[in-house]
Amino acid sequence: MNQPIELSIEQQFSIRSFETQVQQMSLEQAQDFLIKLYQQMVMREATYKQLLKHQWGLEPSPWG
């Protein structure tokens, strides 16, 4: 895990495209966008944790 993660050409392009979009935003738009992005990151992390707990059998299944 000490090796850096290499991004695909598509991922690099996506990052560059995102950078261009953000640079064209007003400060207010960028702040609103950043808040929404952070909310999505927190939700994704919570979802991953829940899925891992279930996958590893650390909590009972809600389906019985």
N, CA, C and O of each residue as an XYZ file, in Angstrom:
256
protein
N       0.810     -1.206      0.000
C       0.000      0.000      0.000
C       0.853      1.268      0.000
O       0.304      2.369      0.057
N       2.159      1.144     -0.061
C       3.009      2.321     -0.069
C       3.151      2.919     -1.459
O       3.651      4.034     -1.611
N       2.714      2.182     -2.472
C       2.809      2.687     -3.834
C       1.684      3.686     -4.086
O       0.545      3.453     -3.682
N       1.995      4.795     -4.750
C       0.940      5.768     -5.050
C      -0.073      5.170     -6.027
O       0.281      4.359     -6.884
N      -1.305      5.569     -5.890
C      -2.356      5.108     -6.789
C      -2.259      5.891     -8.088
O      -2.211      7.121     -8.080
N      -2.230      5.174     -9.199
C      -2.169      5.823    -10.502
C      -3.575      5.929    -11.075
O      -4.345      4.968    -11.061
N      -3.889      7.105    -11.574
C      -5.197      7.339    -12.160
C      -5.169      7.044    -13.650
O      -4.154      7.228    -14.321
N      -6.309      6.582    -14.150
C      -6.423      6.332    -15.588
C      -6.455      7.671    -16.330
O      -6.637      8.731    -15.731
N      -6.277      7.592    -17.632
C      -6.350      8.790    -18.472
C      -7.728      9.438    -18.327
O      -7.838     10.662    -18.261
N      -8.768      8.619    -18.277
C     -10.130      9.129    -18.129
C     -10.297      9.864    -16.803
O     -10.923     10.922    -16.752
N      -9.734      9.300    -15.724
C      -9.828      9.939    -14.413
C      -9.056     11.260    -14.396
O      -9.520     12.247    -13.825
N      -7.892     11.275    -15.014
C      -7.109     12.507    -15.089
C      -7.859     13.578    -15.881
O      -7.860     14.751    -15.506
N      -8.491     13.169    -16.970
C      -9.276     14.102    -17.768
C     -10.444     14.640    -16.958
O     -10.737     15.834    -17.004
N     -11.110     13.770    -16.219
C     -12.242     14.170    -15.392
C     -11.821     15.206    -14.350
O     -12.538     16.178    -14.109
N     -10.676     15.000    -13.744
C     -10.163     15.953    -12.758
C      -9.881     17.301    -13.415
O     -10.221     18.349    -12.865
N      -9.264     17.270    -14.581
C      -8.949     18.514    -15.295
C     -10.227     19.244    -15.697
O     -10.297     20.469    -15.602
N     -11.220     18.511    -16.138
C     -12.501     19.101    -16.513
C     -13.175     19.724    -15.288
O     -13.723     20.824    -15.365
N     -13.131     19.022    -14.178
C     -13.694     19.520    -12.924
C     -12.990     20.811    -12.512
O     -13.638     21.775    -12.105
N     -11.674     20.825    -12.618
C     -10.889     22.012    -12.273
C     -11.331     23.223    -13.109
O     -11.487     24.323    -12.580
N     -11.527     23.015    -14.387
C     -11.957     24.090    -15.279
C     -13.334     24.614    -14.877
O     -13.561     25.823    -14.854
N     -14.248     23.701    -14.561
C     -15.597     24.101    -14.156
C     -15.566     24.925    -12.875
O     -16.246     25.946    -12.773
N     -14.785     24.488    -11.905
C     -14.717     25.183    -10.622
C     -14.109     26.574    -10.796
O     -14.553     27.529    -10.158
N     -13.104     26.690    -11.646
C     -12.468     27.988    -11.863
C     -13.423     29.005    -12.475
O     -13.225     30.211    -12.327
N     -14.446     28.531    -13.153
C     -15.417     29.420    -13.778
C     -16.571     29.784    -12.855
O     -17.420     30.595    -13.226
N     -16.621     29.202    -11.661
C     -17.697     29.471    -10.706
C     -17.426     30.761     -9.936
O     -16.281     31.174     -9.752
N     -18.511     31.376     -9.496
C     -18.372     32.497     -8.566
C     -17.996     31.920     -7.203
O     -18.102     30.713     -6.986
N     -17.561     32.772     -6.297
C     -17.202     32.318     -4.960
C     -18.394     31.650     -4.278
O     -18.242     30.597     -3.659
N     -19.565     32.247     -4.384
C     -20.765     31.677     -3.761
C     -21.107     30.314     -4.360
O     -21.436     29.376     -3.633
N     -21.028     30.210     -5.685
C     -21.302     28.920     -6.335
C     -20.304     27.864     -5.873
O     -20.684     26.728     -5.587
N     -19.033     28.236     -5.800
C     -17.998     27.283     -5.390
C     -18.202     26.849     -3.942
O     -18.006     25.677     -3.620
N     -18.590     27.771     -3.066
C     -18.830     27.406     -1.670
C     -20.014     26.463     -1.548
O     -19.939     25.466     -0.830
N     -21.110     26.764     -2.242
C     -22.283     25.877     -2.220
C     -21.925     24.497     -2.763
O     -22.319     23.472     -2.206
N     -21.180     24.490     -3.850
C     -20.769     23.235     -4.460
C     -19.895     22.419     -3.507
O     -20.059     21.204     -3.389
N     -18.977     23.087     -2.836
C     -18.083     22.413     -1.905
C     -18.847     21.792     -0.739
O     -18.532     20.683     -0.308
N     -19.837     22.498     -0.236
C     -20.666     21.960      0.851
C     -21.400     20.708      0.386
O     -21.430     19.708      1.104
N     -21.987     20.749     -0.798
C     -22.710     19.586     -1.329
C     -21.753     18.419     -1.588
O     -22.084     17.263     -1.321
N     -20.581     18.729     -2.104
C     -19.586     17.686     -2.352
C     -19.162     17.010     -1.052
O     -19.026     15.788     -0.999
N     -18.953     17.807     -0.006
C     -18.559     17.248      1.289
C     -19.677     16.373      1.861
O     -19.407     15.308      2.415
N     -20.918     16.814      1.730
C     -22.046     16.003      2.189
C     -22.063     14.648      1.484
O     -22.296     13.617      2.114
N     -21.815     14.659      0.181
C     -21.782     13.411     -0.577
C     -20.632     12.514     -0.113
O     -20.790     11.295     -0.033
N     -19.485     13.107      0.191
C     -18.336     12.328      0.664
C     -18.649     11.664      2.001
O     -18.314     10.498      2.208
N     -19.289     12.400      2.909
C     -19.642     11.855      4.209
C     -20.657     10.720      4.056
O     -20.547      9.689      4.719
N     -21.640     10.916      3.183
C     -22.642      9.869      2.945
C     -21.995      8.631      2.328
O     -22.340      7.507      2.693
N     -21.069      8.822      1.405
C     -20.380      7.693      0.779
C     -19.582      6.915      1.827
O     -19.609      5.685      1.855
N     -18.879      7.643      2.678
C     -18.098      6.988      3.727
C     -19.002      6.185      4.665
O     -18.674      5.054      5.025
N     -20.131      6.764      5.058
C     -21.070      6.062      5.936
C     -21.627      4.821      5.248
O     -21.794      3.779      5.882
N     -21.913      4.931      3.954
C     -22.424      3.786      3.202
C     -21.382      2.677      3.127
O     -21.705      1.507      3.331
N     -20.127      3.037      2.834
C     -19.055      2.044      2.784
C     -18.889      1.347      4.126
O     -18.744      0.126      4.181
N     -18.909      2.114      5.202
C     -18.766      1.522      6.538
C     -19.896      0.547      6.825
O     -19.662     -0.541      7.352
N     -21.117      0.930      6.481
C     -22.275      0.067      6.711
C     -22.167     -1.214      5.874
O     -22.432     -2.309      6.370
N     -21.778     -1.069      4.611
C     -21.634     -2.244      3.751
C     -20.535     -3.177      4.261
O     -20.700     -4.396      4.241
N     -19.421     -2.614      4.715
C     -18.332     -3.435      5.238
C     -18.742     -4.150      6.521
O     -18.424     -5.324      6.709
N     -19.438     -3.453      7.390
C     -19.916     -4.094      8.621
C     -20.796     -5.291      8.285
O     -20.662     -6.366      8.870
N     -21.692     -5.084      7.336
C     -22.584     -6.174      6.935
C     -21.792     -7.303      6.277
O     -21.998     -8.474      6.596
N     -20.891     -6.957      5.363
C     -20.104     -7.959      4.639
C     -19.240     -8.773      5.589
O     -19.095     -9.982      5.411
N     -18.670     -8.133      6.583
C     -17.789     -8.805      7.536
C     -18.559     -9.460      8.679
O     -17.950    -10.046      9.575
N     -19.887     -9.370      8.663
C     -20.697    -10.005      9.684
C     -20.590     -9.347     11.057
O     -20.735    -10.012     12.083
N     -20.343     -8.067     11.071
C     -20.192     -7.357     12.350
C     -21.519     -6.847     12.896
O     -21.575     -6.304     13.999
N     -22.579     -7.021     12.126
C     -23.904     -6.645     12.608
C     -24.927     -7.549     11.937
O     -24.690     -8.070     10.847
N     -26.054     -7.730     12.591
C     -27.078     -8.618     11.993
C     -27.673     -7.997     10.728
O     -27.776     -6.778     10.595
N     -28.054     -8.866      9.821
C     -28.676     -8.428      8.571
C     -30.070     -7.885      8.851
O     -30.800     -8.489      9.636
N     -30.473     -6.765      8.237
C     -31.811     -6.238      8.443
C     -32.893     -7.097      7.786
O     -34.084     -6.893      8.022
N     -32.466     -8.068      6.954
C     -33.427     -8.921      6.245
C     -33.665    -10.248      6.947
O     -34.364    -11.113      6.419
N     -33.096    -10.412      8.117
C     -33.343    -11.648      8.860
C     -32.216    -12.494      8.914
O     -32.280    -13.570      9.508
